[in-house]
Amino acid sequence: MKTISFALPCYNSAAYMDTCIESILAFRDDADDIEILVVDDGSTKDDTAAKADEWARRHPDCIRAIHQENGGHGAAVNAGLAHARGVYFKVVDSDDWLDEQAMRTVMDFLRQQARESQPIDMVVANYVYEKVFENATLTVDYRNVLPVGRTFGWDEVGSFKVSQFLLMHSVIYRTQLLRDIHLELPRHTFYVDNIFVYVPLPHVRTIRYFDVDMYRYFIGREGQSVNEEIMRGRMDQQIRVTKQMIDEVDLDADVSSDPLRRYMESYLSVMLSICTVFLRMTNTPQANADLAEVWDYLRRTRPAMYARIRGNLLNRLLNLPGEAGRRFALGGYRVARKLFKFN
């Protein structure tokens, strides 16, 4: 039995995938309960496919290479989940890496849980923004929000700040939970990690938080999906992801925990705020039409949620009318970017 499956979506990743894989092997030692699924998502510009096969040849007991036609990050995660044999499932992007000592702590707990008849649903740990080109780091922790050192449920969580939402970097799910809800991420779409850390949450009943810096998130690479100019060019995909989040969870009907409902509503509100900022930044007739349409979609699909989200202070300010309102919204975004150091 495998305790955990690590899925590594790889697309033309030859320049950095070795570091990612080596970071997992570092805490594996000789244990046979870890598997690494290297998902080659139709790479054509480098030797990613050959590297994946070579890693699998060298470590046949724990590394498998999965080759598929290009389907995007979501399709690679889907493939990893479909092939996973571990009790737990963790996505690690191929340009990121895991901290050895932190993972040793987490693995001790996961191994214990894997032997239980009802293993815990989700494990959370900290992540670190590695802004390599700026020689800077920023750690996101949850010690003011989540109980440490014991199992808990959603009714025991505090209030998350906008800067400390649960991201793909910080979560490990029980594999069967994801399969039971038939989680499937859209193909050829960026920003699907938002679906991954949103849609399963109402099905999570038990959680454990470790106050250790588990995940190292490389940021600043040219062509990265969170680059501001690239985000502007992919707003159709941001909208697609936001709509799927709206469709898949009715916060008023599907979420029984008040703290979880508040958290998820805040997360969805930020997704719509991102749509608003970047579409107003683009400021073309099509962008303005797209902005009106995404808000109207929420109004038509979830009218009660629309009233609350559109009526909150942040979105009222971001949607102030006219050129002055647009400039105000963009100015607020620039300030937030400096404060929270995203992108």
N, C-alpha and C positions, 0 to 999 in steps of 0.2 A: 504493500500500500504506500502511495506517495502522500506525504503530509501536505505539500504545496506544489502547485504548478506556476511557474513564472512564464508569462507570455511576452515575448519580445517582438513587437511589430518592426520589421526592417524593410526599408525602401531606399535603395542606394545608400546603404549605411556602412559600407566597408571601412570608411575612415575612422569610425568611432565605435562600432559594435563590439570589438574585442574588449574594450575597457568595461563595457556593461556586463558582458558575459563573465569576465574575470572577477568582477566585484561579487557576483553570485557564487562562483566557485570558491571564493576566499572563505566564506563561512559554511560551505558545504562540508569541508574536510573529506572524510570517507563515508559520510552518511549516504544511504541509498534511498532516502525518502524525499529528495528534492528532484524535480525535473524542470528543465529549461526548454521551452518551445520556441525555437527561432523561426519566426514566420517571415519568409521571404515573399513580400507582396509584389511580385512581378518586377523585381529590380532588373534594369537593363543597362545602366550607365557605368556600373562598376562590377566588382566580383563579389558582391554580397551573397549571391546564391552559392558560389564555390566556397566562400568562407563558412557559410552555414553548414554545408556538407562536411567540410573539414572538421569543424567543431564537433559535429555528430559522430564522425569517424573516430576522433580522438577520445570522446567521452560517451560511448554508446549506452552506458548505464544510466545517464542522466540528461543527455541533450538529444533532442530530436529536431530535425530540419523539416519544415513544412513549406512547400512551394505552391504558390497559387498565382493565377492571373491577377494583375493589379486591380484592387478593389478599394484602396484607401485604408486609412487607419482603422476605421470601424470594422471593415471586412477582415483585417488582420486580427483584431481582438476577437471577433466572432470565431475565426478559425482556431485561435488558441483555446477558447472556451470549449469548442467542440472536441478538441483532442485532449483536453486536460484530464489527468488521472488523479490529481491531488484532491485532498479534502478541501483545501483552500486554493484560491486563485488570485494572482497578483499580476497586474500589467506593469511592465517596466519599459519605457521607451528606449530605443536603442542608443540614443545620445545621452541618456542619463545613467545613473549608477546607484547602487545601494551601499550603505555604510556597514562595514563588517561587524563592528561591535554592537551596534544597534540591532542588527539582524540576528545576532546570536541570542540576544535577550528575547526578541520576538519569537524566534524559532523554538526556544525552550517551551514557551507557552503553547505554540501551535502543535507541537508534538504531543504535549499533554492532552490538548483538546481533541486531537485526531483519534485518541483512544476512547473518548467519551461516546456514550450512546446519543447524546444531543449536543454536539459541539457548538460553540458560540458562533453567531451569525457574521459578525464583522469585527475586525481589529483595526484600530486607528493608531497612527504614530505621526510624528512631526516630519516636515520636509524642509529642505533648504534650497533657496534660490542660489544657484552658482553663477553669478554674473562674471564669467571668466575674463572677458575683455575689459571689464571695469575693475578687476581685482577686488570684488566685493561679494559678500554673502548676506543673505537675509533669511533667518529661520522663522518658520510659521509653526507655532505650537498651539495647544488647546488646553493648557493647564488651568486657565481661568474659566473654561466652559465644561470640560468633561471630568468626571471623577477619575482619580488615578488609583491603580492597585486593586481594583475589584470590578466585577461584572455589573453592568447597569443597563437600564432601558431609557427610551427617549424622554420619559417624564422626569428624569433626573438631570437632564442637561441644562446648562445655562444659556445665555444669549451670545450667539456668535457675532463677532465683528465682521464687517464686510471684507476685511483683509485676512480672515481666517476660516473661510468656507472649507468644507471637506472637498478635496480634489482627488483625482485619480492617484496622485502621488501618495496620498496619506492613507488610503484604504486597502484592506485585504478582505475579500468576501469569502464566505463559505460557498464552494463551487455549486453544490446542489441547489442552493437558494437561487442563484442566477439562472440555473436551468429550469427550475420549477416555475419561474415567472416568464420563461421564454424570452429572456433578454436578447435582443438583436439590434445591433447598431447599424445605421444606414451606410450604404456603400458610397464611395467617391464623395465623401463629405468630411470636412475638417470640423473640429470642435465637438466631436461626438463624446469626448470625455465628460462633458456636462450631462449627457444622458446617463452615462455609466454611474455617476455619483449622485443621481437624482431619482431616477425611476425605481431602483431597488429599495430605497430607504423605507417606505411604508411596510415592507415585508421583513425588515430587520427587527428582531425582538430583543436580541442580546448583543452587547457591545463590550469591548475591552479597550482601554486607551493606555498606550505606553508613551511616557514622556521621554522619548529618545528620538534622535534625529536620523530617521531611517532612510529617507529618500533624498537623493541629490539631483536637483532639477537644473540641468544646463540651460541657460537662457542667453540669447544674444547671437546665436549662430545665424549666418546669412540664410534667408529663405525659411526661417522658422515661422510656424503658423501664427504666433502671437506678435510678430513684427507688425507695427502699425500700418504700414503701407500695404502689406499683404492682407491684413484683416479687412481693409477697405475694399480690396478687390474680391474678397470672398464673403461679402455680406449676405449673398443669397444662401450660403451654407449656414451662416450664423442664424438666419431667419428659419431655415429648414429645421435646424436642431431645436430652436426655441419653440416652434410649433409642435414638434413631436413631444417635447416636455409638457406642453399644454394639453395635448391630446391624451397622453398616457396616464396622467395622474390628475384626478379631480380632488383638489385639496380639501374641499368641503365634504365630499362623500367617501373618499378613500383613506383619509388620514385620521386616526382616532386620537392621537396624542397632540395636545395643544402646543407644546414646545416644538415638536417636529413640524406641525403645520406652519407655525410662525417662521421656522427656519427655512422651509421649502418655499414659502411665499416670498421671503426675502431674497432667496437665490433666484427665483424666477423673475422677480422685480429687477435684479441686477442684469439678468440676461436681456430683458427688454430695454434697460437703460443703455446697455452696450449697443444694441440695435439703433437706439435713438441717437446716441452720440456720433456713431460712425456714419450713419445715413445723413445726419445733418452736416457732418464734416464734408461729405461728398457733394451734397447740395446741388444735385442735378434733378430735372423733372422726374426721372425714373426713381432716383433715391427717395425723393419726397413722396412719390406714390407708394413705394415699398414701405415707407415708414407709416403712412396712414393705414395701409393694408394690414400690417402685422398687429397694430393696436386694434383695428377693427376685428381681426380674427379672434383675439382674446375676448373682445366684447361679445361677439356672437357665440363663441364656444363656451366661455365661462364668465357669464355676466357679473356674478357676485365677486369673483376674483378681479375682474376688470375694474370694478368700482373701487376696490381697496388698493390695487397696485397703481392704477393711473392716478388715484387721488392722494397717494403718499407724497410727502414734500419733495423728495428727490425727483420723481418723475414729473411733478408739476413744474419744477424749475427747469428741467431739461427740455420740456415741451412748451416753454414760453414762446408765443408767436412772434413772427417777423424776424428781420435781420438782427435786431438787438437781442432778441431771445436766443437766436442761434449762436451769436458771439458769446453770450453769457454761458450757454451750455458748454461750448468748447473751452472757454476759459476755466470753468469748473473742472472739466476733465483733465486739463493740463496740471492744475493744482493737485488733483487726486493722484495723478500719475507720479508726481514728485514725492508726495507723502507716502504712498504705498509701494512705490518702486516696482510696479508691474510693467509688462512689455520689456 
